[in-house]
Amino acid sequence: MPAQVVSDPGNVLARNAMAAAVFGDLAAQPPGRRNLLLRRFTDPASRALFPPEDHEALARAHVAGLRAAHAARPGDRRAAELLAELFSPGEEFAVCWQRDEVALQRSGRKRVLRPVVGELEPECEVLATAGRTSCSWCTPPPRAARPPPAWSCCEWWARARGAHPAGPRGCPL
């Protein structure tokens, strides 16, 4: 099951192998670059993980969450640095920020595009902690059973979709 721990401004603090396979591996990124918003607004490869028709809703949700974090700690230097970096690459972040939306994500279905198994629609749950972090995990659609231990994540997701898994073992989604 994909799982990760994320700070309220969007820094990925920990991510398991399945989350890396589904949402992208951040291990090669320096810790300061492992931010969901930076990836969303500045990395075309990260944007390509999601269908274009979902981009606006995802952008608005990310920005509303960052606005909530910023409102909770208006003097936070790291949040201010992140905001400055996000305003610089283009107009999309600024347009979302100007909406003045504030929200915390709790649950929902995401659509993720992967080259081997196609479109995934995991149900994602977010559990906020008392501090500045949240834990999230995703499960396949309800019709999918838990994978046997020998299955790769590709096999699990492909079978959840009713498709035969293609590609090598080892989660190359």
MODELLER restraints for C-alpha pairs under 7 A, 6 or more apart:
rsr = mdl.restraints
at = mdl.atoms
rsr.add(forms.Gaussian(group=physical.xy_distance, feature=features.Distance(at['CA:1:A'], at['CA:18:A']), mean=6.29, stdev=0.5))
rsr.add(forms.Gaussian(group=physical.xy_distance, feature=features.Distance(at['CA:1:A'], at['CA:137:A']), mean=6.83, stdev=0.5))
rsr.add(forms.Gaussian(group=physical.xy_distance, feature=features.Distance(at['CA:1:A'], at['CA:138:A']), mean=6.19, stdev=0.5))
rsr.add(forms.Gaussian(group=physical.xy_distance, feature=features.Distance(at['CA:1:A'], at['CA:139:A']), mean=5.98, stdev=0.5))
rsr.add(forms.Gaussian(group=physical.xy_distance, feature=features.Distance(at['CA:2:A'], at['CA:16:A']), mean=6.43, stdev=0.5))
rsr.add(forms.Gaussian(group=physical.xy_distance, feature=features.Distance(at['CA:2:A'], at['CA:18:A']), mean=4.70, stdev=0.5))
rsr.add(forms.Gaussian(group=physical.xy_distance, feature=features.Distance(at['CA:2:A'], at['CA:19:A']), mean=4.01, stdev=0.5))
rsr.add(forms.Gaussian(group=physical.xy_distance, feature=features.Distance(at['CA:2:A'], at['CA:137:A']), mean=5.46, stdev=0.5))
rsr.add(forms.Gaussian(group=physical.xy_distance, feature=features.Distance(at['CA:2:A'], at['CA:138:A']), mean=5.38, stdev=0.5))
rsr.add(forms.Gaussian(group=physical.xy_distance, feature=features.Distance(at['CA:3:A'], at['CA:15:A']), mean=5.96, stdev=0.5))
rsr.add(forms.Gaussian(group=physical.xy_distance, feature=features.Distance(at['CA:3:A'], at['CA:16:A']), mean=5.79, stdev=0.5))
rsr.add(forms.Gaussian(group=physical.xy_distance, feature=features.Distance(at['CA:3:A'], at['CA:19:A']), mean=5.62, stdev=0.5))
rsr.add(forms.Gaussian(group=physical.xy_distance, feature=features.Distance(at['CA:3:A'], at['CA:136:A']), mean=5.58, stdev=0.5))
rsr.add(forms.Gaussian(group=physical.xy_distance, feature=features.Distance(at['CA:3:A'], at['CA:137:A']), mean=4.09, stdev=0.5))
rsr.add(forms.Gaussian(group=physical.xy_distance, feature=features.Distance(at['CA:3:A'], at['CA:138:A']), mean=6.52, stdev=0.5))
rsr.add(forms.Gaussian(group=physical.xy_distance, feature=features.Distance(at['CA:4:A'], at['CA:14:A']), mean=5.41, stdev=0.5))
rsr.add(forms.Gaussian(group=physical.xy_distance, feature=features.Distance(at['CA:4:A'], at['CA:15:A']), mean=4.15, stdev=0.5))
rsr.add(forms.Gaussian(group=physical.xy_distance, feature=features.Distance(at['CA:4:A'], at['CA:16:A']), mean=6.35, stdev=0.5))
rsr.add(forms.Gaussian(group=physical.xy_distance, feature=features.Distance(at['CA:4:A'], at['CA:19:A']), mean=6.86, stdev=0.5))
rsr.add(forms.Gaussian(group=physical.xy_distance, feature=features.Distance(at['CA:4:A'], at['CA:135:A']), mean=5.83, stdev=0.5))
rsr.add(forms.Gaussian(group=physical.xy_distance, feature=features.Distance(at['CA:4:A'], at['CA:136:A']), mean=5.48, stdev=0.5))
rsr.add(forms.Gaussian(group=physical.xy_distance, feature=features.Distance(at['CA:4:A'], at['CA:137:A']), mean=6.46, stdev=0.5))
rsr.add(forms.Gaussian(group=physical.xy_distance, feature=features.Distance(at['CA:5:A'], at['CA:12:A']), mean=6.06, stdev=0.5))
rsr.add(forms.Gaussian(group=physical.xy_distance, feature=features.Distance(at['CA:5:A'], at['CA:13:A']), mean=5.44, stdev=0.5))
rsr.add(forms.Gaussian(group=physical.xy_distance, feature=features.Distance(at['CA:5:A'], at['CA:14:A']), mean=5.10, stdev=0.5))
rsr.add(forms.Gaussian(group=physical.xy_distance, feature=features.Distance(at['CA:5:A'], at['CA:15:A']), mean=6.45, stdev=0.5))
rsr.add(forms.Gaussian(group=physical.xy_distance, feature=features.Distance(at['CA:5:A'], at['CA:133:A']), mean=6.81, stdev=0.5))
rsr.add(forms.Gaussian(group=physical.xy_distance, feature=features.Distance(at['CA:5:A'], at['CA:134:A']), mean=5.74, stdev=0.5))
rsr.add(forms.Gaussian(group=physical.xy_distance, feature=features.Distance(at['CA:5:A'], at['CA:135:A']), mean=4.47, stdev=0.5))
rsr.add(forms.Gaussian(group=physical.xy_distance, feature=features.Distance(at['CA:5:A'], at['CA:136:A']), mean=6.41, stdev=0.5))
rsr.add(forms.Gaussian(group=physical.xy_distance, feature=features.Distance(at['CA:6:A'], at['CA:12:A']), mean=4.44, stdev=0.5))
rsr.add(forms.Gaussian(group=physical.xy_distance, feature=features.Distance(at['CA:6:A'], at['CA:13:A']), mean=5.45, stdev=0.5))
rsr.add(forms.Gaussian(group=physical.xy_distance, feature=features.Distance(at['CA:6:A'], at['CA:133:A']), mean=5.49, stdev=0.5))
rsr.add(forms.Gaussian(group=physical.xy_distance, feature=features.Distance(at['CA:6:A'], at['CA:134:A']), mean=5.37, stdev=0.5))
rsr.add(forms.Gaussian(group=physical.xy_distance, feature=features.Distance(at['CA:6:A'], at['CA:135:A']), mean=6.33, stdev=0.5))
rsr.add(forms.Gaussian(group=physical.xy_distance, feature=features.Distance(at['CA:7:A'], at['CA:13:A']), mean=6.91, stdev=0.5))
rsr.add(forms.Gaussian(group=physical.xy_distance, feature=features.Distance(at['CA:7:A'], at['CA:132:A']), mean=5.56, stdev=0.5))
rsr.add(forms.Gaussian(group=physical.xy_distance, feature=features.Distance(at['CA:7:A'], at['CA:133:A']), mean=4.02, stdev=0.5))
rsr.add(forms.Gaussian(group=physical.xy_distance, feature=features.Distance(at['CA:7:A'], at['CA:134:A']), mean=6.19, stdev=0.5))
rsr.add(forms.Gaussian(group=physical.xy_distance, feature=features.Distance(at['CA:8:A'], at['CA:66:A']), mean=6.93, stdev=0.5))
rsr.add(forms.Gaussian(group=physical.xy_distance, feature=features.Distance(at['CA:8:A'], at['CA:69:A']), mean=5.70, stdev=0.5))
rsr.add(forms.Gaussian(group=physical.xy_distance, feature=features.Distance(at['CA:8:A'], at['CA:132:A']), mean=5.34, stdev=0.5))
rsr.add(forms.Gaussian(group=physical.xy_distance, feature=features.Distance(at['CA:8:A'], at['CA:133:A']), mean=5.37, stdev=0.5))
rsr.add(forms.Gaussian(group=physical.xy_distance, feature=features.Distance(at['CA:8:A'], at['CA:134:A']), mean=6.91, stdev=0.5))
rsr.add(forms.Gaussian(group=physical.xy_distance, feature=features.Distance(at['CA:9:A'], at['CA:66:A']), mean=5.21, stdev=0.5))
rsr.add(forms.Gaussian(group=physical.xy_distance, feature=features.Distance(at['CA:9:A'], at['CA:69:A']), mean=5.92, stdev=0.5))
rsr.add(forms.Gaussian(group=physical.xy_distance, feature=features.Distance(at['CA:9:A'], at['CA:79:A']), mean=6.78, stdev=0.5))
rsr.add(forms.Gaussian(group=physical.xy_distance, feature=features.Distance(at['CA:10:A'], at['CA:35:A']), mean=5.20, stdev=0.5))
rsr.add(forms.Gaussian(group=physical.xy_distance, feature=features.Distance(at['CA:10:A'], at['CA:36:A']), mean=5.13, stdev=0.5))
rsr.add(forms.Gaussian(group=physical.xy_distance, feature=features.Distance(at['CA:10:A'], at['CA:37:A']), mean=6.23, stdev=0.5))
rsr.add(forms.Gaussian(group=physical.xy_distance, feature=features.Distance(at['CA:11:A'], at['CA:34:A']), mean=5.68, stdev=0.5))
rsr.add(forms.Gaussian(group=physical.xy_distance, feature=features.Distance(at['CA:11:A'], at['CA:35:A']), mean=4.15, stdev=0.5))
rsr.add(forms.Gaussian(group=physical.xy_distance, feature=features.Distance(at['CA:11:A'], at['CA:36:A']), mean=6.31, stdev=0.5))
rsr.add(forms.Gaussian(group=physical.xy_distance, feature=features.Distance(at['CA:12:A'], at['CA:34:A']), mean=5.55, stdev=0.5))
rsr.add(forms.Gaussian(group=physical.xy_distance, feature=features.Distance(at['CA:12:A'], at['CA:35:A']), mean=5.80, stdev=0.5))
rsr.add(forms.Gaussian(group=physical.xy_distance, feature=features.Distance(at['CA:12:A'], at['CA:36:A']), mean=6.99, stdev=0.5))
rsr.add(forms.Gaussian(group=physical.xy_distance, feature=features.Distance(at['CA:18:A'], at['CA:153:A']), mean=6.81, stdev=0.5))
rsr.add(forms.Gaussian(group=physical.xy_distance, feature=features.Distance(at['CA:21:A'], at['CA:171:A']), mean=5.86, stdev=0.5))
rsr.add(forms.Gaussian(group=physical.xy_distance, feature=features.Distance(at['CA:21:A'], at['CA:172:A']), mean=6.50, stdev=0.5))
rsr.add(forms.Gaussian(group=physical.xy_distance, feature=features.Distance(at['CA:21:A'], at['CA:173:A']), mean=6.05, stdev=0.5))
rsr.add(forms.Gaussian(group=physical.xy_distance, feature=features.Distance(at['CA:22:A'], at['CA:173:A']), mean=6.50, stdev=0.5))
rsr.add(forms.Gaussian(group=physical.xy_distance, feature=features.Distance(at['CA:26:A'], at['CA:34:A']), mean=6.20, stdev=0.5))
rsr.add(forms.Gaussian(group=physical.xy_distance, feature=features.Distance(at['CA:37:A'], at['CA:62:A']), mean=6.54, stdev=0.5))
rsr.add(forms.Gaussian(group=physical.xy_distance, feature=features.Distance(at['CA:38:A'], at['CA:86:A']), mean=6.70, stdev=0.5))
rsr.add(forms.Gaussian(group=physical.xy_distance, feature=features.Distance(at['CA:39:A'], at['CA:46:A']), mean=5.84, stdev=0.5))
rsr.add(forms.Gaussian(group=physical.xy_distance, feature=features.Distance(at['CA:40:A'], at['CA:46:A']), mean=6.09, stdev=0.5))
rsr.add(forms.Gaussian(group=physical.xy_distance, feature=features.Distance(at['CA:40:A'], at['CA:47:A']), mean=5.75, stdev=0.5))
rsr.add(forms.Gaussian(group=physical.xy_distance, feature=features.Distance(at['CA:41:A'], at['CA:93:A']), mean=6.94, stdev=0.5))
rsr.add(forms.Gaussian(group=physical.xy_distance, feature=features.Distance(at['CA:42:A'], at['CA:89:A']), mean=6.75, stdev=0.5))
rsr.add(forms.Gaussian(group=physical.xy_distance, feature=features.Distance(at['CA:49:A'], at['CA:112:A']), mean=5.49, stdev=0.5))
rsr.add(forms.Gaussian(group=physical.xy_distance, feature=features.Distance(at['CA:49:A'], at['CA:113:A']), mean=4.98, stdev=0.5))
rsr.add(forms.Gaussian(group=physical.xy_distance, feature=features.Distance(at['CA:49:A'], at['CA:114:A']), mean=6.80, stdev=0.5))
rsr.add(forms.Gaussian(group=physical.xy_distance, feature=features.Distance(at['CA:50:A'], at['CA:111:A']), mean=6.17, stdev=0.5))
rsr.add(forms.Gaussian(group=physical.xy_distance, feature=features.Distance(at['CA:50:A'], at['CA:112:A']), mean=4.89, stdev=0.5))
rsr.add(forms.Gaussian(group=physical.xy_distance, feature=features.Distance(at['CA:50:A'], at['CA:113:A']), mean=5.62, stdev=0.5))
rsr.add(forms.Gaussian(group=physical.xy_distance, feature=features.Distance(at['CA:51:A'], at['CA:111:A']), mean=6.95, stdev=0.5))
rsr.add(forms.Gaussian(group=physical.xy_distance, feature=features.Distance(at['CA:51:A'], at['CA:113:A']), mean=6.79, stdev=0.5))
rsr.add(forms.Gaussian(group=physical.xy_distance, feature=features.Distance(at['CA:60:A'], at['CA:96:A']), mean=5.67, stdev=0.5))
rsr.add(forms.Gaussian(group=physical.xy_distance, feature=features.Distance(at['CA:63:A'], at['CA:96:A']), mean=6.44, stdev=0.5))
rsr.add(forms.Gaussian(group=physical.xy_distance, feature=features.Distance(at['CA:63:A'], at['CA:97:A']), mean=6.29, stdev=0.5))
rsr.add(forms.Gaussian(group=physical.xy_distance, feature=features.Distance(at['CA:64:A'], at['CA:101:A']), mean=5.05, stdev=0.5))
rsr.add(forms.Gaussian(group=physical.xy_distance, feature=features.Distance(at['CA:64:A'], at['CA:102:A']), mean=4.37, stdev=0.5))
rsr.add(forms.Gaussian(group=physical.xy_distance, feature=features.Distance(at['CA:64:A'], at['CA:103:A']), mean=5.04, stdev=0.5))
rsr.add(forms.Gaussian(group=physical.xy_distance, feature=features.Distance(at['CA:65:A'], at['CA:102:A']), mean=6.24, stdev=0.5))
rsr.add(forms.Gaussian(group=physical.xy_distance, feature=features.Distance(at['CA:65:A'], at['CA:103:A']), mean=5.27, stdev=0.5))
rsr.add(forms.Gaussian(group=physical.xy_distance, feature=features.Distance(at['CA:65:A'], at['CA:104:A']), mean=5.15, stdev=0.5))
rsr.add(forms.Gaussian(group=physical.xy_distance, feature=features.Distance(at['CA:65:A'], at['CA:105:A']), mean=6.91, stdev=0.5))
rsr.add(forms.Gaussian(group=physical.xy_distance, feature=features.Distance(at['CA:67:A'], at['CA:102:A']), mean=5.65, stdev=0.5))
rsr.add(forms.Gaussian(group=physical.xy_distance, feature=features.Distance(at['CA:68:A'], at['CA:102:A']), mean=5.24, stdev=0.5))
rsr.add(forms.Gaussian(group=physical.xy_distance, feature=features.Distance(at['CA:68:A'], at['CA:103:A']), mean=6.17, stdev=0.5))
rsr.add(forms.Gaussian(group=physical.xy_distance, feature=features.Distance(at['CA:70:A'], at['CA:79:A']), mean=6.46, stdev=0.5))
rsr.add(forms.Gaussian(group=physical.xy_distance, feature=features.Distance(at['CA:86:A'], at['CA:93:A']), mean=6.50, stdev=0.5))
rsr.add(forms.Gaussian(group=physical.xy_distance, feature=features.Distance(at['CA:87:A'], at['CA:93:A']), mean=6.17, stdev=0.5))
rsr.add(forms.Gaussian(group=physical.xy_distance, feature=features.Distance(at['CA:87:A'], at['CA:94:A']), mean=5.95, stdev=0.5))
rsr.add(forms.Gaussian(group=physical.xy_distance, feature=features.Distance(at['CA:105:A'], at['CA:126:A']), mean=6.70, stdev=0.5))
rsr.add(forms.Gaussian(group=physical.xy_distance, feature=features.Distance(at['CA:106:A'], at['CA:125:A']), mean=5.90, stdev=0.5))
rsr.add(forms.Gaussian(group=physical.xy_distance, feature=features.Distance(at['CA:106:A'], at['CA:126:A']), mean=4.65, stdev=0.5))
rsr.add(forms.Gaussian(group=physical.xy_distance, feature=features.Distance(at['CA:106:A'], at['CA:127:A']), mean=6.74, stdev=0.5))
rsr.add(forms.Gaussian(group=physical.xy_distance, feature=features.Distance(at['CA:107:A'], at['CA:124:A']), mean=5.38, stdev=0.5))
rsr.add(forms.Gaussian(group=physical.xy_distance, feature=features.Distance(at['CA:107:A'], at['CA:125:A']), mean=4.28, stdev=0.5))
rsr.add(forms.Gaussian(group=physical.xy_distance, feature=features.Distance(at['CA:107:A'], at['CA:126:A']), mean=5.72, stdev=0.5))
rsr.add(forms.Gaussian(group=physical.xy_distance, feature=features.Distance(at['CA:108:A'], at['CA:123:A']), mean=5.80, stdev=0.5))
rsr.add(forms.Gaussian(group=physical.xy_distance, feature=features.Distance(at['CA:108:A'], at['CA:124:A']), mean=5.36, stdev=0.5))
rsr.add(forms.Gaussian(group=physical.xy_distance, feature=features.Distance(at['CA:108:A'], at['CA:125:A']), mean=6.70, stdev=0.5))
rsr.add(forms.Gaussian(group=physical.xy_distance, feature=features.Distance(at['CA:109:A'], at['CA:121:A']), mean=6.18, stdev=0.5))
rsr.add(forms.Gaussian(group=physical.xy_distance, feature=features.Distance(at['CA:109:A'], at['CA:122:A']), mean=5.70, stdev=0.5))
rsr.add(forms.Gaussian(group=physical.xy_distance, feature=features.Distance(at['CA:109:A'], at['CA:123:A']), mean=4.42, stdev=0.5))
rsr.add(forms.Gaussian(group=physical.xy_distance, feature=features.Distance(at['CA:109:A'], at['CA:124:A']), mean=5.78, stdev=0.5))
rsr.add(forms.Gaussian(group=physical.xy_distance, feature=features.Distance(at['CA:110:A'], at['CA:121:A']), mean=5.43, stdev=0.5))
rsr.add(forms.Gaussian(group=physical.xy_distance, feature=features.Distance(at['CA:110:A'], at['CA:122:A']), mean=5.79, stdev=0.5))
rsr.add(forms.Gaussian(group=physical.xy_distance, feature=features.Distance(at['CA:110:A'], at['CA:123:A']), mean=6.62, stdev=0.5))
rsr.add(forms.Gaussian(group=physical.xy_distance, feature=features.Distance(at['CA:111:A'], at['CA:119:A']), mean=6.52, stdev=0.5))
rsr.add(forms.Gaussian(group=physical.xy_distance, feature=features.Distance(at['CA:111:A'], at['CA:120:A']), mean=5.59, stdev=0.5))
rsr.add(forms.Gaussian(group=physical.xy_distance, feature=features.Distance(at['CA:111:A'], at['CA:121:A']), mean=4.56, stdev=0.5))
rsr.add(forms.Gaussian(group=physical.xy_distance, feature=features.Distance(at['CA:111:A'], at['CA:122:A']), mean=6.91, stdev=0.5))
rsr.add(forms.Gaussian(group=physical.xy_distance, feature=features.Distance(at['CA:112:A'], at['CA:119:A']), mean=5.58, stdev=0.5))
rsr.add(forms.Gaussian(group=physical.xy_distance, feature=features.Distance(at['CA:112:A'], at['CA:120:A']), mean=5.09, stdev=0.5))
rsr.add(forms.Gaussian(group=physical.xy_distance, feature=features.Distance(at['CA:112:A'], at['CA:121:A']), mean=6.41, stdev=0.5))
rsr.add(forms.Gaussian(group=physical.xy_distance, feature=features.Distance(at['CA:113:A'], at['CA:119:A']), mean=4.53, stdev=0.5))
rsr.add(forms.Gaussian(group=physical.xy_distance, feature=features.Distance(at['CA:113:A'], at['CA:120:A']), mean=6.33, stdev=0.5))
rsr.add(forms.Gaussian(group=physical.xy_distance, feature=features.Distance(at['CA:114:A'], at['CA:173:A']), mean=5.32, stdev=0.5))
rsr.add(forms.Gaussian(group=physical.xy_distance, feature=features.Distance(at['CA:115:A'], at['CA:173:A']), mean=6.17, stdev=0.5))
rsr.add(forms.Gaussian(group=physical.xy_distance, feature=features.Distance(at['CA:116:A'], at['CA:166:A']), mean=6.19, stdev=0.5))
rsr.add(forms.Gaussian(group=physical.xy_distance, feature=features.Distance(at['CA:116:A'], at['CA:167:A']), mean=6.34, stdev=0.5))
rsr.add(forms.Gaussian(group=physical.xy_distance, feature=features.Distance(at['CA:116:A'], at['CA:173:A']), mean=5.14, stdev=0.5))
rsr.add(forms.Gaussian(group=physical.xy_distance, feature=features.Distance(at['CA:117:A'], at['CA:154:A']), mean=6.71, stdev=0.5))
rsr.add(forms.Gaussian(group=physical.xy_distance, feature=features.Distance(at['CA:117:A'], at['CA:158:A']), mean=5.66, stdev=0.5))
rsr.add(forms.Gaussian(group=physical.xy_distance, feature=features.Distance(at['CA:117:A'], at['CA:165:A']), mean=6.73, stdev=0.5))
rsr.add(forms.Gaussian(group=physical.xy_distance, feature=features.Distance(at['CA:117:A'], at['CA:166:A']), mean=6.90, stdev=0.5))
rsr.add(forms.Gaussian(group=physical.xy_distance, feature=features.Distance(at['CA:117:A'], at['CA:173:A']), mean=6.11, stdev=0.5))
rsr.add(forms.Gaussian(group=physical.xy_distance, feature=features.Distance(at['CA:121:A'], at['CA:140:A']), mean=6.69, stdev=0.5))
rsr.add(forms.Gaussian(group=physical.xy_distance, feature=features.Distance(at['CA:121:A'], at['CA:141:A']), mean=6.51, stdev=0.5))
rsr.add(forms.Gaussian(group=physical.xy_distance, feature=features.Distance(at['CA:122:A'], at['CA:138:A']), mean=5.55, stdev=0.5))
rsr.add(forms.Gaussian(group=physical.xy_distance, feature=features.Distance(at['CA:122:A'], at['CA:139:A']), mean=5.26, stdev=0.5))
rsr.add(forms.Gaussian(group=physical.xy_distance, feature=features.Distance(at['CA:122:A'], at['CA:140:A']), mean=4.57, stdev=0.5))
rsr.add(forms.Gaussian(group=physical.xy_distance, feature=features.Distance(at['CA:122:A'], at['CA:141:A']), mean=5.80, stdev=0.5))
rsr.add(forms.Gaussian(group=physical.xy_distance, feature=features.Distance(at['CA:123:A'], at['CA:138:A']), mean=5.29, stdev=0.5))
rsr.add(forms.Gaussian(group=physical.xy_distance, feature=features.Distance(at['CA:123:A'], at['CA:139:A']), mean=5.27, stdev=0.5))
rsr.add(forms.Gaussian(group=physical.xy_distance, feature=features.Distance(at['CA:123:A'], at['CA:140:A']), mean=6.22, stdev=0.5))
rsr.add(forms.Gaussian(group=physical.xy_distance, feature=features.Distance(at['CA:123:A'], at['CA:141:A']), mean=6.37, stdev=0.5))
rsr.add(forms.Gaussian(group=physical.xy_distance, feature=features.Distance(at['CA:124:A'], at['CA:136:A']), mean=6.83, stdev=0.5))
rsr.add(forms.Gaussian(group=physical.xy_distance, feature=features.Distance(at['CA:124:A'], at['CA:137:A']), mean=5.67, stdev=0.5))
rsr.add(forms.Gaussian(group=physical.xy_distance, feature=features.Distance(at['CA:124:A'], at['CA:138:A']), mean=4.19, stdev=0.5))
rsr.add(forms.Gaussian(group=physical.xy_distance, feature=features.Distance(at['CA:124:A'], at['CA:139:A']), mean=6.57, stdev=0.5))
rsr.add(forms.Gaussian(group=physical.xy_distance, feature=features.Distance(at['CA:125:A'], at['CA:136:A']), mean=5.47, stdev=0.5))
rsr.add(forms.Gaussian(group=physical.xy_distance, feature=features.Distance(at['CA:125:A'], at['CA:137:A']), mean=5.63, stdev=0.5))
rsr.add(forms.Gaussian(group=physical.xy_distance, feature=features.Distance(at['CA:125:A'], at['CA:138:A']), mean=6.33, stdev=0.5))
rsr.add(forms.Gaussian(group=physical.xy_distance, feature=features.Distance(at['CA:126:A'], at['CA:134:A']), mean=6.52, stdev=0.5))
rsr.add(forms.Gaussian(group=physical.xy_distance, feature=features.Distance(at['CA:126:A'], at['CA:135:A']), mean=5.77, stdev=0.5))
rsr.add(forms.Gaussian(group=physical.xy_distance, feature=features.Distance(at['CA:126:A'], at['CA:136:A']), mean=4.32, stdev=0.5))
rsr.add(forms.Gaussian(group=physical.xy_distance, feature=features.Distance(at['CA:126:A'], at['CA:137:A']), mean=6.83, stdev=0.5))
rsr.add(forms.Gaussian(group=physical.xy_distance, feature=features.Distance(at['CA:127:A'], at['CA:134:A']), mean=5.51, stdev=0.5))
rsr.add(forms.Gaussian(group=physical.xy_distance, feature=features.Distance(at['CA:127:A'], at['CA:135:A']), mean=5.22, stdev=0.5))
rsr.add(forms.Gaussian(group=physical.xy_distance, feature=features.Distance(at['CA:127:A'], at['CA:136:A']), mean=6.12, stdev=0.5))
rsr.add(forms.Gaussian(group=physical.xy_distance, feature=features.Distance(at['CA:128:A'], at['CA:134:A']), mean=4.27, stdev=0.5))
rsr.add(forms.Gaussian(group=physical.xy_distance, feature=features.Distance(at['CA:128:A'], at['CA:135:A']), mean=6.47, stdev=0.5))
rsr.add(forms.Gaussian(group=physical.xy_distance, feature=features.Distance(at['CA:140:A'], at['CA:157:A']), mean=6.89, stdev=0.5))
rsr.add(forms.Gaussian(group=physical.xy_distance, feature=features.Distance(at['CA:140:A'], at['CA:160:A']), mean=6.77, stdev=0.5))
rsr.add(forms.Gaussian(group=physical.xy_distance, feature=features.Distance(at['CA:143:A'], at['CA:160:A']), mean=6.63, stdev=0.5))
rsr.add(forms.Gaussian(group=physical.xy_distance, feature=features.Distance(at['CA:144:A'], at['CA:160:A']), mean=4.43, stdev=0.5))
rsr.add(forms.Gaussian(group=physical.xy_distance, feature=features.Distance(at['CA:147:A'], at['CA:156:A']), mean=5.52, stdev=0.5))
rsr.add(forms.Gaussian(group=physical.xy_distance, feature=features.Distance(at['CA:152:A'], at['CA:169:A']), mean=5.72, stdev=0.5))
rsr.add(forms.Gaussian(group=physical.xy_distance, feature=features.Distance(at['CA:152:A'], at['CA:170:A']), mean=5.86, stdev=0.5))
rsr.add(forms.Gaussian(group=physical.xy_distance, feature=features.Distance(at['CA:152:A'], at['CA:171:A']), mean=6.06, stdev=0.5))
rsr.add(forms.Gaussian(group=physical.xy_distance, feature=features.Distance(at['CA:153:A'], at['CA:171:A']), mean=5.31, stdev=0.5))
rsr.add(forms.Gaussian(group=physical.xy_distance, feature=features.Distance(at['CA:154:A'], at['CA:165:A']), mean=6.27, stdev=0.5))
rsr.add(forms.Gaussian(group=physical.xy_distance, feature=features.Distance(at['CA:154:A'], at['CA:171:A']), mean=5.35, stdev=0.5))
rsr.add(forms.Gaussian(group=physical.xy_distance, feature=features.Distance(at['CA:154:A'], at['CA:173:A']), mean=5.88, stdev=0.5))
rsr.add(forms.Gaussian(group=physical.xy_distance, feature=features.Distance(at['CA:155:A'], at['CA:165:A']), mean=5.03, stdev=0.5))
rsr.add(forms.Gaussian(group=physical.xy_distance, feature=features.Distance(at['CA:158:A'], at['CA:164:A']), mean=5.97, stdev=0.5))
rsr.add(forms.Gaussian(group=physical.xy_distance, feature=features.Distance(at['CA:158:A'], at['CA:165:A']), mean=5.08, stdev=0.5))
rsr.add(forms.Gaussian(group=physical.xy_distance, feature=features.Distance(at['CA:159:A'], at['CA:165:A']), mean=6.87, stdev=0.5))
